[in-house]
Amino acid sequence: MSKQFDVIVIGAGPGGYIAAIRAAQLGMNVACIDEWKNASGGAAPGGTCTNVGCIPSKALLQSSEHFEHATKHFAEHGISTGKVTMDVATMIGRKDAVVKQNNDGILYLFKKNKVSFFHGRGSFARAVDGGYEVKVAGKAEELLTAKQVIVATGSNARALPGVEFDEVNVLSNDGALAIGAVPKKLGVIGSGVIGLEMGSVWRRLGADVTVLEGLPTFLGAVDEQVAKEAKKAFDKQGLKIELGVKIGEVKNGKKGVSIAYANAKGEERKLDVDKLIVSIGRVPNTTGLNPEAVGLQLDERGAIVVDADCKTNLPGVWAVGDVVRGPMLAHKAEEEGVAVAERIAGQHGHVNFNTIPWVIYTSPEIAWVGRTEQQLKADGVKYKAGSFPFLANGRARALGDTTGFVKFLADAATDEILGVHIVGPLASELIAEAVVAMEFKASSEDIARICHAHPSLSEATKEAALAVDKRTLNF
């Protein structure tokens, strides 16, 4: 006999667990199913983000940044350390502890909000009167029934054709987060978020890192001026980035990986590395969901087809996050999860895709929201631009990191902010002000007239907004 709920959520990543908690807060009886396991076989909710994505990567980035500061920058502050070494096992252990804290935090939130959690793989069994039957394949098989089902099964790393992930030599983001020792030579295919962040981690720790990118431009989705500044910084750091390459045969052997490729000039090259990280995108995860049992529609990529409100082709079935259209970002999934829970409750949940921020947590950090200058030009939008360098910011000088700038793009007629782009220290935090401003349809003058603390990096934001109208306070 199946257990009855108002809402069943399949997947406990950022979209799923947030949707489950919000639905419970709105008075619904909610079940959430998730199959992630920790090293001991216990439940590990949080999806890719918590287990092998956002959270562990930031833990490693922080550890590697501390190491680089100690080896290269402490002396500038009068700090003598002697020989500095990195215990990779301890670094990985700390990363694992951070992940577990987040896993446990989600389980606590489920308990606090009275969400029934089921550890196992969730899949559609059949449609029943007024709802759907969902099977949980865990230690024991269970059947759950609900009128409303939210699918939040996330995504998986895309492999190179003919080259499987063994997570020993050829690594996805999962394996890249668990390398046991600093490789002498590390190859990365793909210069997106994962490739740059993981490449940065191991470069800081001493690896010789080469990034191979198929596209002729670096960070094509980023504002061109920002991408050029970031590339210049990465080159200076020793991160080798080759653009416009065509990957040929990849051989995975006992001693490492050999990658044959043609460079941008068409010249044949070979790269021999100890480890290879493949970061060429992600694919929606519908494996084992059994969508055909209920007639759930998928597109040609395997993503679940939804409308603007995250409704599928089936009444009462919704889908959010990486498994549907739109950017594969944890915070986008969270926003959709909340919105769907509220729609089920009869409210008017809303997600504004135009104000979803993007961040790359390298050094310098790269963050942006809204449209790029090249997009505005292509769309024929008349705009004004203003920028301000961190080199002229007192707080950045005190930090010892003056790389980059803040850039504002505003409508030429109304002054409404159309996009904000930041490359430099703590860009991930500074971008939030721009998101709030754009959500409330602010003008660049609004930001320029707001009092910002002195000295602070946010003064660069104020100065960039002032520069839109060719004014400056020259802090």
Buried (B, 14 or more C-beta within 10 A) or exposed (E): EBBEBBBBBBBBBBBBBBBBBBBBBBEBBBBBBBBBEBEEEEBBBBBBBBBBBBBBBBBBBBBBBBBBBBBEEBEEEEEEEEEEEBEBEEBBEBBBEBBBEBBBBBBEBBEEBEBBBBBBBBBBBEBEEEBBBBBBBBEEEBEBBBBBBBBBBBBBBBBBEEBEBEEEBBBBBBBBBBBEEBBEBBBBBBBBBBBBBBBBBBBBBBBBBBBBBBEEBBBBEBBBBBBBBBBBBBEEBEBBBBBBBEBEEBEBEEEBBBBBBBBEEEEEBEBEBBBBBBBBEBBBBBEEBBBEBBEBEBEEEBBBBBEEBBBBBBEBBBBBBBBBBBEBBBBBBBBBBBBBBBBBBEEEBEBEEEBBBBBBBBBBBBBBBBBBBBBBEEEEBEBBBBBBBBEBBBBBEEBEBBBBBBBBBBBEEEBBBBBBBBBBBBBBBBBEBBBEBBEEEBBBBBBBEBEBEEBBBBBBBBBBBBBBBEEBEEB
